[in-house]
């Protein structure tokens, strides 16, 4: 009988943690092991780290040593991850681009590509509680500045640039702020450098209606459509599988995925999964077993998984667990 460990480049890790998923995977996701092997070999894992300042002492994080800085922490994790992937995402504040990316690139393993990025909330007005300005996701000047940063990061990394909009879109998703779609369409011209610099976007994506925002699904679909049209080369990192409790309704998850695919196409979507270290089951992140099963589904297709073997999966372990997750997955 062929084992999971024989199918993947994650051999030792998978063998230790995933043997019990054998029958589940075989019965649910594929008609034979030839298809499974092809899918698992083609599924690319991209870990994502968010860091704020390279000099921050992170020696209280799991797996670190006394005096370890955030830069040391990031570089050590990249060395682990390089055992199973050649690409990682690192995002930071807009004012930390020069402090983080040149030294991190110098310390990255040979052949390891870095998709750099920023939190747009560190540029867009109204997102910084210490700078009291009016919130405006469609601010023209801010998006021009973001466009300049995008080009600078790309000049350093040679890779696409990720724009993390989680904090900047929070007031909109919570229903107490609105976005002018015509103004945003104009503002996005400031970052429309797709012919030269492809961008990845973490949000927008289509979100379900909630009591405090009963039209959120329609509104977020319009926002997604606006960004997709304004930035024709953009890739969207979707969080349909990110937090387990959020997606209790599998039919809703499938419906939202299908609507997103109908608007922008499968080739512009990358799924993201939040993962926890082995032995931790806190509810809002996937355990290694659950994450692996989700990745199998995303690799092999199925009614609640994306088709397409070329689409990577973004893994988000959180900054604190960057090292233990990297070590468990890659060694």
C-alpha positions as CSV (number, residue, x, y, z in Angstrom):
1,X,0.0,0.0,0.0
2,X,1.3,3.4,-0.9
3,X,1.8,5.7,2.0
4,X,1.1,9.5,2.3
5,X,4.8,9.9,3.0
6,X,5.7,8.4,-0.4
7,X,3.6,11.0,-2.2
8,X,5.0,14.3,-0.9
9,X,8.2,16.3,-0.3
10,X,7.1,16.6,3.3
11,X,7.9,13.0,3.9
12,X,8.9,12.8,7.5
13,X,6.4,15.3,8.8
14,X,3.5,13.9,6.9
15,X,4.4,10.4,8.0
16,X,4.4,11.4,11.7
17,X,1.2,13.4,11.6
18,X,-1.1,12.4,8.8
19,X,-1.2,8.7,8.4
20,X,-4.7,8.6,10.0
21,X,-6.0,10.8,7.1
22,X,-5.1,8.2,4.5
23,X,-8.5,6.6,4.1
24,X,-10.3,10.0,4.4
25,X,-8.2,11.4,1.6
26,X,-8.4,8.3,-0.6
27,X,-12.2,8.0,-0.3
28,X,-13.2,11.7,-0.4
29,X,-10.9,13.5,-2.6
30,X,-9.6,11.3,-5.4
31,X,-10.4,8.3,-7.5
32,X,-6.9,6.8,-7.3
33,X,-3.4,7.4,-5.9
34,X,-2.0,8.5,-9.2
35,X,-4.2,11.6,-9.0
36,X,-3.3,12.1,-5.4
37,X,0.4,12.0,-6.1
38,X,0.2,14.4,-8.9
39,X,-1.8,16.9,-6.9
40,X,0.3,16.7,-3.8
41,X,3.5,17.2,-5.7
42,X,2.2,20.2,-7.5
43,X,0.7,22.0,-4.5
44,X,2.9,24.9,-3.5
45,X,3.0,26.1,0.1
46,X,3.8,29.7,0.8
47,X,4.2,30.7,4.5
48,X,3.4,34.2,5.5
49,X,5.1,36.2,8.3
50,X,4.1,39.7,9.5
51,X,6.9,41.6,11.3
52,X,6.9,45.2,12.5
53,X,10.5,46.1,13.3
54,X,13.7,44.0,12.7
55,X,15.3,45.0,16.0
56,X,12.4,43.9,18.2
57,X,13.4,41.4,20.9
58,X,11.2,38.3,20.3
59,X,12.9,35.9,22.7
60,X,9.6,35.3,24.4
61,X,8.3,33.6,21.2
62,X,8.3,29.8,21.1
63,X,11.4,28.2,19.7
64,X,13.6,31.3,20.1
65,X,16.8,31.9,22.2
66,X,17.6,34.8,24.5
67,X,18.3,38.0,22.6
68,X,16.8,36.9,19.3
69,X,15.5,39.8,17.2
70,X,12.6,39.8,14.8
71,X,15.1,39.7,11.9
72,X,16.9,36.6,13.4
73,X,13.5,35.0,13.9
74,X,12.3,35.6,10.4
75,X,15.6,34.4,8.8
76,X,15.6,31.2,11.0
77,X,12.1,30.4,9.9
78,X,12.9,30.9,6.3
79,X,15.8,28.4,6.6
80,X,13.3,25.8,7.9
81,X,10.6,26.6,5.3
82,X,13.2,26.3,2.5
83,X,13.1,22.6,3.0
84,X,9.6,22.4,1.4
85,X,9.1,25.7,-0.6
86,X,11.1,28.3,-2.5
87,X,8.7,31.2,-1.7
88,X,7.6,33.1,1.5
89,X,5.6,36.2,2.1
90,X,6.8,38.9,4.6
91,X,4.7,42.0,5.3
92,X,5.5,45.0,7.5
93,X,4.6,48.6,8.1
94,X,5.2,51.1,5.3
95,X,8.0,52.8,7.3
96,X,9.9,49.6,7.8
97,X,10.5,48.6,4.1
98,X,14.1,49.7,4.0
99,X,14.9,48.4,7.5
100,X,13.5,44.9,6.8
101,X,13.8,43.8,3.2
102,X,17.5,44.4,2.3
103,X,18.9,42.6,5.4
104,X,16.3,39.8,5.2
105,X,17.0,39.2,1.6
106,X,20.7,39.0,2.4
107,X,20.0,36.3,5.0
108,X,17.4,34.3,3.0
109,X,18.5,30.9,1.8
110,X,19.8,30.7,-1.7
111,X,16.9,30.3,-4.2
112,X,14.3,31.5,-1.6
113,X,12.0,34.2,-3.1
114,X,10.4,36.8,-0.8
115,X,7.0,38.3,-1.7
116,X,7.3,41.5,0.3
117,X,4.3,43.6,1.3
118,X,2.9,46.2,3.5
119,X,-0.1,46.7,5.7
120,X,-2.0,49.4,3.8
121,X,-3.5,50.6,7.1
122,X,-0.1,52.2,7.9
123,X,-0.6,54.5,4.9
124,X,-4.3,55.0,4.5
125,X,-5.8,57.7,6.7
126,X,-7.9,56.9,9.8
127,X,-6.3,53.5,10.4
128,X,-3.7,54.6,13.0
129,X,-5.2,55.3,16.4
130,X,-2.2,57.5,17.3
131,X,-2.8,59.7,14.2
132,X,-6.4,61.1,14.4
133,X,-7.4,61.5,10.8
134,X,-10.7,60.7,9.0
135,X,-10.8,57.2,7.7
136,X,-10.8,57.0,3.9
137,X,-10.0,53.8,2.0
138,X,-10.3,55.7,-1.3
139,X,-7.8,58.4,-0.4
140,X,-6.0,59.4,-3.7
141,X,-2.8,60.7,-2.1
142,X,-2.4,57.6,0.1
143,X,-2.8,55.2,-2.9
144,X,-0.2,57.2,-4.8
145,X,2.2,56.7,-1.9
146,X,1.3,52.9,-1.7
147,X,2.1,52.7,-5.4
148,X,5.5,54.2,-4.8
149,X,6.2,51.7,-2.0
150,X,5.0,48.8,-4.2
151,X,7.5,49.7,-6.8
152,X,10.3,50.0,-4.2
153,X,9.6,46.6,-2.7
154,X,9.5,45.0,-6.1
155,X,12.8,46.6,-7.0
156,X,14.3,44.9,-3.9
157,X,12.7,41.5,-4.2
158,X,11.9,41.1,-7.9
159,X,8.6,39.4,-6.8
160,X,4.9,40.4,-6.7
161,X,4.0,42.7,-3.8
162,X,1.3,41.9,-1.3
163,X,-1.1,44.6,0.1
164,X,-2.6,43.5,3.4
165,X,-5.9,45.3,3.8
166,X,-7.2,43.6,7.0
167,X,-6.9,46.5,9.3
168,X,-7.7,49.2,6.7
169,X,-10.9,47.5,5.7
170,X,-12.1,46.6,9.2
171,X,-14.3,49.8,9.7
172,X,-15.9,49.0,6.3
173,X,-16.5,45.3,7.1
174,X,-18.0,46.2,10.5
175,X,-20.5,48.4,8.7
176,X,-19.8,51.8,10.2
177,X,-17.8,53.2,7.3
178,X,-18.5,53.4,3.5
179,X,-16.2,53.4,0.5
180,X,-16.8,55.6,-2.5
181,X,-16.4,53.2,-5.4
182,X,-15.9,56.0,-8.1
183,X,-13.2,57.6,-5.9
184,X,-11.5,54.3,-5.3
185,X,-11.5,53.5,-9.0
186,X,-9.6,56.7,-9.5
187,X,-7.3,56.3,-6.5
188,X,-6.3,52.8,-7.6
189,X,-4.6,54.3,-10.6
190,X,-1.8,55.3,-8.1
191,X,-0.9,51.6,-7.7
192,X,-1.9,50.4,-11.2
193,X,1.6,49.2,-12.1
194,X,0.6,45.7,-12.9
195,X,2.4,45.6,-16.2
196,X,5.6,46.1,-14.2
197,X,4.7,45.0,-10.7
198,X,2.0,42.4,-10.1
199,X,0.2,42.8,-6.8
200,X,-1.4,40.3,-4.4
201,X,-4.3,41.5,-2.2
202,X,-5.3,40.1,1.2
203,X,-8.8,41.4,1.1
204,X,-11.1,42.4,-0.4
205,X,-13.1,39.2,-0.8
206,X,-16.8,38.4,-0.6
207,X,-18.1,38.3,3.0
208,X,-21.5,37.0,4.2
209,X,-24.2,39.3,5.4
210,X,-24.4,40.0,9.1
211,X,-27.0,41.8,11.3
212,X,-25.0,45.0,11.6
213,X,-24.3,45.0,7.8
214,X,-27.2,43.3,6.1
215,X,-25.9,44.1,2.6
216,X,-22.3,43.2,3.2
217,X,-22.2,40.4,0.6
218,X,-23.3,42.7,-2.2
219,X,-21.1,45.5,-1.0
220,X,-18.0,43.4,-0.7
221,X,-18.6,41.8,-4.1
222,X,-18.7,45.4,-5.6
223,X,-15.5,46.2,-3.8
224,X,-13.8,43.1,-5.1
225,X,-15.0,43.8,-8.6
226,X,-13.7,47.3,-8.5
227,X,-10.2,46.3,-7.4
228,X,-10.1,43.4,-9.9
229,X,-11.0,45.7,-12.8
230,X,-8.6,48.5,-11.7
231,X,-5.7,46.1,-11.2
232,X,-6.0,43.6,-14.0
233,X,-2.9,41.6,-12.9
234,X,-3.9,41.4,-9.2
235,X,-4.0,38.1,-7.3
236,X,-6.4,37.8,-4.3
237,X,-5.5,35.9,-1.2
238,X,-8.8,34.5,0.0
239,X,-9.6,33.4,3.5
240,X,-12.4,31.0,2.9
241,X,-10.6,28.4,5.0
242,X,-8.9,30.7,7.5
243,X,-10.9,30.4,10.7
244,X,-12.9,27.3,11.4
245,X,-15.6,28.8,13.5
246,X,-16.3,31.5,11.0
247,X,-17.3,29.1,8.3
248,X,-19.6,26.7,10.2
249,X,-21.9,26.7,7.2
250,X,-20.1,24.8,4.5
251,X,-22.8,25.6,1.9
252,X,-22.2,29.3,2.5
253,X,-18.5,28.8,2.2
254,X,-19.0,27.1,-1.2
255,X,-21.4,29.7,-2.3
256,X,-19.0,32.6,-1.5
257,X,-16.1,30.8,-3.2
258,X,-18.2,30.2,-6.3
259,X,-19.3,33.8,-6.5
260,X,-15.7,35.0,-6.1
261,X,-14.6,32.7,-8.9
262,X,-17.4,34.0,-11.2
263,X,-16.3,37.6,-10.7
264,X,-12.5,37.3,-11.0
265,X,-11.7,33.7,-12.2
266,X,-9.9,30.9,-10.5
267,X,-6.5,31.9,-11.8
268,X,-6.6,35.0,-9.7
269,X,-7.3,33.3,-6.3
270,X,-5.0,31.9,-3.7
271,X,-6.4,30.3,-0.6
272,X,-5.0,31.1,2.9
273,X,-5.1,28.8,6.0
274,X,-4.3,29.9,9.5
275,X,-2.4,27.1,11.3
276,X,-1.3,26.3,14.8
277,X,1.7,24.3,16.0
278,X,1.3,20.5,16.7
279,X,-0.4,19.9,20.0
280,X,-2.4,23.2,20.1
281,X,-6.1,23.2,19.3
282,X,-7.5,26.6,20.1
283,X,-10.4,26.7,17.7
284,X,-9.6,29.7,15.5
285,X,-6.6,28.1,13.8
286,X,-6.3,24.7,12.1
287,X,-4.3,22.0,13.8
288,X,-1.7,20.4,11.5
289,X,-4.1,17.5,10.8
290,X,-6.9,19.8,9.9
291,X,-4.6,22.0,7.7
292,X,-3.3,19.0,5.8
293,X,-6.8,17.7,5.1
294,X,-7.7,21.2,3.9
295,X,-4.7,21.3,1.6
296,X,-5.5,17.9,0.3
297,X,-8.9,19.2,-0.6
298,X,-7.5,22.3,-2.3
299,X,-5.0,20.2,-4.2
300,X,-7.4,17.5,-5.3
301,X,-10.5,19.5,-6.0
302,X,-14.0,18.6,-4.8
303,X,-17.3,20.4,-4.3
304,X,-16.0,22.6,-1.5
305,X,-12.4,23.0,-2.8
306,X,-10.9,25.0,-5.6
307,X,-9.9,23.1,-8.7
308,X,-6.6,23.7,-10.4
309,X,-3.3,22.1,-9.3
310,X,-1.1,25.2,-9.9
311,X,-2.7,27.4,-7.3
312,X,-0.5,27.7,-4.2
313,X,-1.8,27.7,-0.6
314,X,-0.7,30.5,1.8
315,X,0.0,29.3,5.3
316,X,-0.4,31.8,8.2
317,X,1.1,30.5,11.5
318,X,1.0,33.9,13.2
319,X,4.2,35.8,14.1
320,X,4.6,34.1,17.5
321,X,4.4,30.6,16.1
322,X,6.5,31.2,13.0
323,X,9.3,29.0,14.2
324,X,7.5,26.0,15.7
325,X,5.2,25.7,12.7
326,X,8.1,26.0,10.2
327,X,10.1,23.4,12.1
328,X,7.2,21.0,12.3
329,X,6.2,21.3,8.7
330,X,9.6,21.4,7.1
331,X,11.8,19.0,9.0
